[in-house]
């Protein structure tokens, strides 16, 4: 595909990073460690991409461990709701679909497809799992500022993911004031006018630009295929420079805190 680098940003886990980084080193492809968080913002839920995270980072791992536990509890509540509606499905069905991944609604949907309850994942969301549907369960969402501060303390940077029509000047200005570094400009579900709008806003507001395929590894990703949203190398360079600033600031705060404690 001609990729020189890519970021692995699974939801609520860093577990895939060591294997991906090692494979990248063998193949000459740079792998950027990252993660995708679900956070609470003014309009509800937003997905937040974090880049330049290190595998095994203790603070990040502790946070993600709690998030994954919440995910399992949410999925099991969905199973309860489904069974109450007479749908044959078990917690074990969902966990089998998830494997080692962070459990989410897509795994419940795949279990429903495998059971023959619905013909495909889209139907599972339309009938049962979409917001306001029969088996939908709200997420427990940490506030954006809390997650941004956590990522910055670990030397990472944060980018607001696939905002589409949510990417207004007012929203991005407010998020920047709480720690936003970048905005995802290129995404398979962003039409050209949205891409141009977000790119212009990023320039005006002093935000960095990111882009990604949002590929989930499935064959039915509706155009979201690996390499489908390539970005210029200088975008990565700017993100890396911001990461270095975060690491320096984090070390300085740590030193200042230690001196004050003494």
C-alpha positions as CSV (number, residue, x, y, z in Angstrom):
1,X,0.0,0.0,0.0
2,X,3.0,2.3,0.1
3,X,2.6,3.2,3.8
4,X,5.7,4.5,5.6
5,X,3.9,4.6,9.0
6,X,0.5,4.0,10.6
7,X,-1.0,4.3,14.0
8,X,-2.7,1.4,15.9
9,X,-5.5,3.0,18.0
10,X,-7.7,0.2,19.3
11,X,-10.5,1.1,21.6
12,X,-9.5,1.1,25.3
13,X,-6.5,-1.1,24.9
14,X,-2.7,-1.0,24.2
15,X,-2.4,-4.8,24.0
16,X,-1.7,-5.0,20.3
17,X,1.1,-2.5,20.3
18,X,4.2,-4.7,21.1
19,X,3.4,-7.2,18.4
20,X,2.6,-4.4,15.9
21,X,5.7,-2.4,16.7
22,X,7.9,-5.5,16.3
23,X,6.3,-6.4,13.0
24,X,6.8,-2.8,11.8
25,X,10.5,-3.0,12.7
26,X,10.9,-6.2,10.7
27,X,9.1,-4.7,7.7
28,X,10.4,-1.2,7.7
29,X,7.0,0.4,8.6
30,X,6.9,2.8,11.6
31,X,4.1,2.0,14.0
32,X,2.8,4.8,16.2
33,X,1.4,3.6,19.5
34,X,-2.1,4.9,20.3
35,X,-5.5,4.3,21.6
36,X,-9.1,5.4,21.0
37,X,-11.1,6.7,24.0
38,X,-14.8,7.4,24.4
39,X,-15.2,10.7,26.3
40,X,-18.0,13.0,27.4
41,X,-18.3,16.4,25.8
42,X,-21.0,19.1,25.5
43,X,-23.1,17.2,23.0
44,X,-22.6,13.7,24.5
45,X,-20.1,11.1,23.4
46,X,-17.0,11.8,21.4
47,X,-14.2,9.5,20.3
48,X,-10.8,10.8,21.1
49,X,-7.6,9.5,19.4
50,X,-4.4,9.4,21.5
51,X,-1.0,9.1,19.8
52,X,2.5,8.4,21.0
53,X,1.5,6.2,23.9
54,X,4.0,3.6,25.1
55,X,3.0,0.0,25.6
56,X,2.7,-0.8,29.3
57,X,2.4,2.8,30.5
58,X,1.2,2.2,34.1
59,X,-1.2,5.2,34.4
60,X,-2.8,4.6,31.0
61,X,-3.1,0.9,31.6
62,X,-4.8,1.4,34.9
63,X,-7.4,3.7,33.3
64,X,-8.0,1.4,30.4
65,X,-8.4,-1.6,32.6
66,X,-11.3,0.1,34.4
67,X,-12.7,1.2,31.0
68,X,-12.7,-2.4,29.7
69,X,-14.4,-3.6,32.9
70,X,-17.2,-1.0,32.2
71,X,-17.4,-2.3,28.6
72,X,-18.0,-5.9,29.7
73,X,-20.7,-4.8,32.2
74,X,-22.4,-2.8,29.6
75,X,-22.4,-5.6,27.1
76,X,-23.8,-8.0,29.6
77,X,-26.6,-5.6,30.4
78,X,-27.4,-5.6,26.6
79,X,-27.5,-9.3,26.7
80,X,-30.0,-9.1,29.6
81,X,-32.2,-6.8,27.7
82,X,-32.0,-9.0,24.6
83,X,-33.0,-12.0,26.5
84,X,-35.9,-10.1,28.0
85,X,-37.1,-9.5,24.5
86,X,-36.9,-13.3,23.8
87,X,-33.6,-13.2,21.9
88,X,-31.4,-16.3,22.4
89,X,-28.0,-15.0,23.3
90,X,-25.5,-15.5,26.1
91,X,-22.6,-13.6,27.7
92,X,-20.3,-16.4,26.4
93,X,-21.5,-15.6,22.8
94,X,-20.4,-12.0,23.1
95,X,-17.0,-12.9,24.8
96,X,-16.3,-15.4,22.0
97,X,-16.7,-12.7,19.4
98,X,-14.6,-10.3,21.3
99,X,-11.6,-12.6,22.0
100,X,-8.9,-10.5,23.5
101,X,-10.3,-7.2,22.3
102,X,-12.1,-4.6,24.4
103,X,-15.7,-5.6,24.4
104,X,-18.1,-3.4,22.5
105,X,-21.5,-3.3,20.8
106,X,-20.0,-4.7,17.5
107,X,-19.3,-7.9,19.4
108,X,-22.9,-8.1,20.6
109,X,-24.0,-7.5,17.0
110,X,-21.7,-10.2,15.6
111,X,-23.1,-12.6,18.2
112,X,-26.6,-11.8,17.0
113,X,-25.6,-12.4,13.4
114,X,-23.9,-15.7,14.2
115,X,-27.0,-16.8,16.1
116,X,-29.1,-16.0,13.0
117,X,-31.2,-13.4,14.8
118,X,-30.3,-10.7,12.3
119,X,-28.9,-10.9,8.8
120,X,-26.0,-8.5,9.3
121,X,-24.4,-6.0,11.8
122,X,-26.3,-3.0,10.5
123,X,-29.6,-4.8,11.2
124,X,-28.4,-5.6,14.7
125,X,-27.9,-1.9,15.4
126,X,-31.1,-0.8,13.7
127,X,-33.3,-3.3,15.6
128,X,-31.5,-3.7,18.9
129,X,-28.3,-1.9,19.7
130,X,-28.5,1.6,18.2
131,X,-29.1,4.5,20.5
132,X,-32.7,4.4,21.7
133,X,-33.3,0.8,20.5
134,X,-34.6,-2.0,22.6
135,X,-31.2,-3.3,24.0
136,X,-29.2,-0.1,24.0
137,X,-27.3,0.7,27.2
138,X,-25.6,4.1,27.8
139,X,-21.9,4.2,28.3
140,X,-20.1,5.5,31.4
141,X,-18.0,8.3,29.9
142,X,-15.1,10.2,31.5
143,X,-14.9,13.9,30.8
144,X,-12.7,15.0,27.9
145,X,-10.4,17.1,30.0
146,X,-9.6,14.2,32.3
147,X,-8.5,11.9,29.5
148,X,-6.6,14.7,27.7
149,X,-4.6,15.4,30.9
150,X,-3.9,11.7,31.4
151,X,-2.6,11.4,27.8
152,X,-0.5,14.5,28.1
153,X,1.0,13.3,31.3
154,X,2.2,10.2,29.4
155,X,3.7,12.3,26.6
156,X,0.9,11.8,24.1
157,X,-1.3,14.0,22.0
158,X,-5.0,13.9,21.5
159,X,-7.1,14.4,18.4
160,X,-10.9,14.7,18.1
161,X,-12.0,11.8,15.9
162,X,-14.5,11.8,12.9
163,X,-16.5,14.8,14.1
164,X,-18.4,15.3,10.8
165,X,-21.0,18.1,11.4
166,X,-19.9,18.3,15.1
167,X,-16.7,20.0,14.1
168,X,-17.8,23.6,14.5
169,X,-15.6,26.5,15.4
170,X,-17.3,26.9,18.8
171,X,-16.9,23.2,19.7
172,X,-13.2,23.0,18.6
173,X,-12.4,26.3,20.5
174,X,-13.9,24.9,23.7
175,X,-12.1,21.6,23.3
176,X,-8.8,23.3,22.6
177,X,-9.2,25.3,25.9
178,X,-9.4,21.9,27.7
179,X,-6.4,20.4,26.0
180,X,-7.2,19.3,22.5
181,X,-4.1,19.2,20.3
182,X,-5.5,18.1,16.9
183,X,-8.6,17.3,14.8
184,X,-9.1,14.4,12.5
185,X,-9.5,16.0,9.2
186,X,-9.3,13.0,6.8
187,X,-11.7,10.2,7.4
188,X,-13.6,7.9,5.0
189,X,-17.0,9.3,6.2
190,X,-15.9,12.9,5.8
191,X,-17.1,14.3,2.4
192,X,-14.7,16.7,0.7
193,X,-16.5,19.8,2.0
194,X,-16.2,18.5,5.6
195,X,-12.5,17.7,5.1
196,X,-11.9,21.2,3.8
197,X,-13.9,22.8,6.6
198,X,-12.1,21.0,9.3
199,X,-8.7,21.6,7.7
200,X,-9.4,25.4,7.5
201,X,-10.6,25.5,11.1
202,X,-7.5,23.7,12.3
203,X,-5.3,26.3,10.7
204,X,-7.3,29.2,12.1
205,X,-7.4,27.7,15.7
206,X,-3.8,26.5,15.8
207,X,-4.8,22.8,15.9
208,X,-2.8,20.0,14.3
209,X,-4.3,17.8,11.6
210,X,-4.7,14.0,11.7
211,X,-6.3,11.5,9.4
212,X,-7.0,7.8,9.4
213,X,-8.9,4.9,7.8
214,X,-10.8,3.9,11.0
215,X,-10.3,0.4,9.7
216,X,-11.6,-2.2,12.2
217,X,-10.1,-5.2,10.5
218,X,-13.4,-6.4,9.1
219,X,-14.5,-7.1,5.5
220,X,-17.7,-5.0,5.9
221,X,-16.2,-1.7,6.9
222,X,-18.1,0.4,4.3
223,X,-15.0,1.8,2.6
224,X,-12.9,2.0,5.7
225,X,-9.9,0.1,4.5
226,X,-6.3,0.3,5.6
227,X,-4.5,3.1,3.9
228,X,-7.7,4.7,2.6
229,X,-7.0,8.0,4.3
230,X,-3.3,8.6,3.9
231,X,-1.9,11.8,5.4
232,X,1.2,13.9,4.6
233,X,4.4,13.0,6.4
234,X,4.7,16.6,7.8
235,X,1.4,16.0,9.8
236,X,3.1,13.2,11.6
237,X,6.2,15.3,12.2
238,X,4.1,18.0,13.8
239,X,2.3,15.5,16.0
240,X,5.7,14.1,17.1
241,X,7.0,17.5,17.9
242,X,3.9,18.2,20.1
243,X,4.5,14.8,21.8
244,X,8.0,15.8,22.7
245,X,6.7,19.0,24.2
246,X,4.2,17.0,26.3
247,X,7.0,14.7,27.5
248,X,9.2,17.7,28.5
249,X,6.3,19.4,30.3
250,X,5.4,16.1,32.1
251,X,9.0,15.7,33.3
252,X,9.1,19.3,34.5
253,X,5.9,19.0,36.4
254,X,7.2,15.8,38.0
255,X,10.4,17.5,39.0
256,X,8.6,20.5,40.4
257,X,6.2,18.3,42.3
258,X,9.1,16.4,43.8
259,X,10.9,19.5,44.9
260,X,7.7,20.9,46.5
261,X,7.2,17.7,48.4
262,X,10.7,17.9,49.8
